[in-house]
Amino acid sequence: MTEMQTSPPPVKRRGPPPKLTREAIADAALDLIDRDGIRALTMRRLALELGAGAMTLYGYFSDKDELLDFALDRAARRFDFAIGEGPWRAQLRELVQTMMRALTEHPGAVETRARRPILNPGWLRAGEAGIGILLEAGFDITEAAAAWRLLFTFTFGYAAFSAAEPSPAQQAEWQRQLAALPAEQYPVMAGEATQLVSWMAGRRPFDHGLELILDGLEARLALLR
């Protein structure tokens, strides 16, 4: 006779249940998606992590999308996207680097943006500041909008694919793979593997790429004047 498989008893929390607020729920949701990704966020799982019932959360948010927007808005408001002082290029550099830092600390925002636009007030402050800097520099609204879109997609794309600093072991493996390519078909990739792998990921390639874009914008502005 085989033994019956039973599930372990649920873990009982000590003390009273935590006091819930929209802010506390949103912060827990943000922690969850930053840790485990957007797919992990369900009202049921979040309620379990908070020690509450799933239906309780619907008393604060009508659905998961409303909760997600509120959580991402709170994440963005932790960072200063206000227009700074000094030359437009330095202001724009500081703003984009701040946005990169926010995305690195909250990868859930990157994953969400890959699925749909993020149009909450918190994140839109970055766009308002960026376009404002470009307009003040002398770009018209069309050029400023196009330039900001370039900076926006560069930053989000880099955060999505290349933000993490590679380890020496990763770089060694990338170099090995590039160097193993047929030299007659990939003369640059195979021949310059050592140099190329140092620019594949991490902060230095991002900062250098940003400077290339700013160089282009500065040259463009000179032509428009």
Secondary structure, 3 states (H helix, E strand, C coil): CCCCCCCCCCCCCCCCCCCCCHHHHHHHHHHHHHHHCHHHCCHHHHHHHHCCCHHHHCCCCCCHHHHHHHHHHHHHCCCCCCCCCCCHHHHHHHHHHHHHHHHHHCHHHHHHHHHCCCCCHHHHHHHHHHHHHHHHHCCCHHHHHHHHHHHHHHHHHHHHHCCCCCCHHHHHHHHHHHHCCCCCCCHHHHHCHHHHHCCCCCHHHHHHHHHHHHHHHHHHHHHHC
